[in-house]
Amino acid sequence: MQGQTRIKTALRTEYGGVAFSAATGLPARAVPPGELTKRHWEKGRFAHAQVAYGDGRRSLSMLSIYGVVSDEDATEEILADTLSYAATLGDVPILIAGDFNVEPEESPILNAAVQSGKWVDVGSTWAKQYAQQPAVTCMASKKGRRIDAIFANSVAAVAISGVTVLTTESIPTSRGARAVGAALPATEATEDLPCCRLERDGPQES
């Protein structure tokens, strides 16, 4: 694709896989999977990439996952391992995105992550900001479902200034989600941003 650099990752599932692409010149790199996520990477259901920002000494981690169709237990296992892996990366900005094949509200693992105050469901958060329902991303049924999502940890959430759902003619039933970013913080979160305000007003850790 013109103007983009592809980061080759895991593409070995029956139906597809996960991969990243970055704008040409963007300092991005693929990260080898850890022990918690290696088996999911081998099945083409997990990938990790980093993009340097600022003075180049800091980086945003992006974790992409592909949930298992019609197997909620397997998907929950991928989500649990991904969140556990993310916790090992430290206090750095992290995004988890992908085709979860489950609606976030129906996932006990994702609900617990949001309730902990450490993670933000970007689509849901921004919809609430404007008193709307989150946009659906899969049109395989008449009603549509939101199974493609982006989750940001509390460090990355303050840099998100919006979210959009994309349409594409090449994949008629799918609509990917895209987070619109502002500057990533070098230090503590700024409370002026909507994601941060909503997260602060929500459930907190005791």
Backbone torsions as a table, in degrees:
resi	resn	phi	psi	omega
1	MET	NA	129.0	-175.3
2	GLN	-63.4	136.7	177.9
3	GLY	80.8	8.4	-179.4
4	GLN	-133.4	151.6	173.7
5	THR	-112.2	124.1	179.8
6	ARG	-86.2	136.7	174.5
7	ILE	-104.9	108.5	-177.3
8	LYS	-69.5	124.5	-179.1
9	THR	-130.7	-131.5	-173.8
10	ALA	-96.5	120.2	179.5
11	LEU	-136.8	60.6	-171.8
12	ARG	-132.6	29.7	177.0
13	THR	-101.1	165.8	-177.9
14	GLU	-62.8	-35.8	-173.3
15	TYR	-104.4	-10.3	-177.1
16	GLY	165.1	-122.3	-179.1
17	GLY	157.5	-162.9	180.0
18	VAL	-129.4	146.6	179.3
19	ALA	-159.9	168.0	177.2
20	PHE	-125.8	151.9	167.1
21	SER	-133.7	146.6	-177.1
22	ALA	-134.6	150.5	177.8
23	ALA	-59.9	143.7	179.4
24	THR	-55.8	131.7	179.8
25	GLY	92.6	-13.1	178.7
26	LEU	-73.8	130.3	-177.4
27	PRO	-75.5	83.7	-177.3
28	ALA	-118.7	151.4	178.6
29	ARG	-150.8	150.5	174.0
30	ALA	-79.6	144.0	179.9
31	VAL	-113.2	127.8	178.1
32	PRO	-59.3	145.2	-178.7
33	PRO	-68.8	151.1	175.1
34	GLY	-89.4	-178.1	-178.4
35	GLU	-62.4	-35.0	-178.3
36	LEU	-68.2	-26.9	-172.1
37	THR	-119.5	-0.8	-174.2
38	LYS	-59.3	-43.5	-177.1
39	ARG	-67.3	-31.6	177.2
40	HIS	-72.8	-36.5	176.2
41	TRP	-63.4	-41.4	-179.4
42	GLU	-64.1	-26.3	178.4
43	LYS	-93.0	4.0	179.6
44	GLY	75.4	28.0	-176.3
45	ARG	-119.1	7.6	178.4
46	PHE	-152.6	142.4	172.5
47	ALA	-152.9	153.1	-178.9
48	HIS	-132.4	128.2	174.6
49	ALA	-131.7	153.0	177.1
50	GLN	-123.3	143.6	175.1
51	VAL	-125.7	122.9	178.9
52	ALA	-74.5	148.8	176.9
53	TYR	-145.0	171.7	-179.3
54	GLY	65.2	-126.7	-179.8
55	ASP	-83.1	6.5	178.1
56	GLY	89.8	-6.1	-179.6
57	ARG	-91.1	-9.9	177.3
58	ARG	-113.3	157.2	-179.4
59	SER	-146.1	150.4	172.9
60	LEU	-94.9	127.0	175.7
61	SER	-94.0	131.1	176.9
62	MET	-118.3	121.2	179.3
63	LEU	-110.1	123.9	-179.5
64	SER	-112.3	133.9	-179.8
65	ILE	-130.7	157.9	178.6
66	TYR	-131.3	106.6	-178.9
67	GLY	-68.4	163.6	-177.1
68	VAL	-92.8	124.9	-179.1
69	VAL	-61.8	130.2	175.0
70	SER	59.3	26.8	176.0
71	ASP	-140.7	83.9	-175.5
72	GLU	-64.7	-35.7	-179.7
73	ASP	-62.7	-44.5	179.4
74	ALA	-65.1	-39.3	178.5
75	THR	-66.0	-41.9	178.2
76	GLU	-61.6	-35.5	178.6
77	GLU	-66.3	-41.9	176.8
78	ILE	-61.8	-45.1	-179.6
79	LEU	-62.9	-45.1	-179.3
80	ALA	-62.0	-44.8	-179.7
81	ASP	-67.1	-36.9	179.1
82	THR	-65.8	-43.1	178.7
83	LEU	-66.8	-39.2	177.3
84	SER	-64.1	-41.3	177.7
85	TYR	-63.8	-42.7	179.8
86	ALA	-59.2	-36.0	-179.2
87	ALA	-65.2	-24.1	-179.9
88	THR	-79.8	-10.9	-176.0
89	LEU	-81.6	-13.5	177.8
90	GLY	93.7	-168.7	-175.7
91	ASP	-85.7	67.4	-178.0
92	VAL	-126.5	158.5	178.3
93	PRO	-67.9	130.5	-177.7
94	ILE	-136.8	136.6	170.7
95	LEU	-117.7	136.6	170.9
96	ILE	-115.3	122.1	-176.4
97	ALA	-141.5	159.4	175.7
98	GLY	153.2	-173.9	173.9
99	ASP	-91.7	98.0	-175.1
100	PHE	-76.9	-19.5	-175.6
101	ASN	57.9	23.5	171.8
102	VAL	-153.9	143.3	176.4
103	GLU	-72.8	135.5	-176.7
104	PRO	-52.4	-37.3	-178.9
105	GLU	-66.9	-19.4	-178.3
106	GLU	-95.0	-0.5	-177.6
107	SER	-101.2	114.2	176.6
108	PRO	-57.9	-37.4	-179.2
109	ILE	-64.6	-47.2	-179.5
110	LEU	-68.6	-38.2	176.9
111	ASN	-61.6	-41.8	178.8
112	ALA	-65.0	-37.9	179.3
113	ALA	-62.9	-43.2	178.9
114	VAL	-67.8	-43.3	-179.9
115	GLN	-61.5	-28.3	-179.2
116	SER	-68.4	-18.6	-176.9
117	GLY	83.6	0.8	-178.0
118	LYS	-94.2	-16.3	-176.7
119	TRP	-132.1	147.7	180.0
120	VAL	-121.0	128.8	170.3
121	ASP	-80.1	103.2	-170.3
122	VAL	-59.8	-47.4	-178.5
123	GLY	-62.2	-45.2	-180.0
124	SER	-66.8	-41.4	-178.8
125	THR	-61.6	-45.8	-178.4
126	TRP	-73.5	-30.1	175.0
127	ALA	-64.4	-43.1	178.5
128	LYS	-63.4	-35.1	179.4
129	GLN	-57.5	-32.8	-178.1
130	TYR	-112.6	19.9	176.8
131	ALA	55.5	43.1	-180.0
132	GLN	-123.6	168.2	172.2
133	GLN	-88.6	144.5	176.8
134	PRO	-58.2	140.9	-178.7
135	ALA	-69.9	142.5	177.2
136	VAL	-74.9	154.3	-177.8
137	THR	-123.7	-11.3	180.0
138	CYS	-126.8	120.9	-176.5
139	MET	-106.9	32.1	178.7
140	ALA	-66.9	-24.6	176.1
141	SER	-116.8	168.1	-177.2
142	LYS	-62.8	-39.8	-178.0
143	LYS	-75.0	-35.4	-176.7
144	GLY	83.7	155.7	179.8
145	ARG	-137.2	156.7	176.5
146	ARG	-105.1	87.7	-178.5
147	ILE	-111.0	-6.5	173.9
148	ASP	-104.4	127.2	-172.5
149	ALA	-150.0	167.0	175.3
150	ILE	-128.7	128.9	173.7
151	PHE	-116.3	137.0	179.7
152	ALA	-120.8	139.0	173.5
153	ASN	-75.8	171.6	-172.1
154	SER	-63.1	-24.7	178.8
155	VAL	-73.6	-43.2	-178.5
156	ALA	-78.4	-28.5	-173.2
157	ALA	-59.6	-34.0	-176.7
158	VAL	-69.9	-13.5	-179.9
159	ALA	-94.9	-2.2	-177.1
160	ILE	-91.1	121.9	-177.3
161	SER	-107.6	5.3	178.0
162	GLY	169.0	172.1	177.5
163	VAL	-147.9	139.9	178.0
164	THR	-130.1	156.3	174.6
165	VAL	-109.5	126.3	-175.4
166	LEU	-94.9	150.2	173.7
167	THR	-114.4	151.8	178.9
168	THR	-146.5	139.5	179.7
169	GLU	-77.4	-22.4	-176.3
170	SER	-76.5	-22.0	176.5
171	ILE	-127.4	85.6	-169.1
172	PRO	-58.0	-33.9	-174.5
173	THR	-92.0	-6.3	-173.4
174	SER	-113.9	143.3	175.4
175	ARG	-133.1	110.8	-178.6
176	GLY	-74.4	155.4	177.3
177	ALA	-101.9	143.1	177.9
178	ARG	-131.5	125.9	175.3
179	ALA	-87.4	136.8	177.0
180	VAL	-97.6	124.0	-171.5
181	GLY	-104.0	149.1	168.5
182	ALA	-105.7	-162.7	-179.7
183	ALA	-73.1	133.6	175.8
184	LEU	-73.0	141.2	-177.3
185	PRO	-75.2	146.7	174.9
186	ALA	-89.4	-20.9	-178.6
187	THR	-131.7	-129.2	-175.0
188	GLU	-72.5	160.3	179.6
189	ALA	-68.2	146.5	175.9
190	THR	-94.2	131.2	-173.2
191	GLU	-81.5	-2.1	-177.2
192	ASP	-78.8	-16.8	-175.1
193	LEU	-84.7	142.4	-175.9
194	PRO	-54.7	-43.0	-179.7
195	CYS	-58.3	-42.4	-178.1
196	CYS	-67.8	-41.1	-180.0
197	ARG	-63.0	-47.0	-178.3
198	LEU	-64.9	-39.7	179.5
199	GLU	-65.3	-38.1	-179.5
200	ARG	-66.3	-35.9	-178.1
201	ASP	-77.8	-13.8	-177.7
202	GLY	-86.7	-172.1	-179.5
203	PRO	-60.1	140.6	179.1
204	GLN	-121.6	161.4	176.6
205	GLU	-69.2	143.9	177.4
206	SER	-87.2	NA	NA
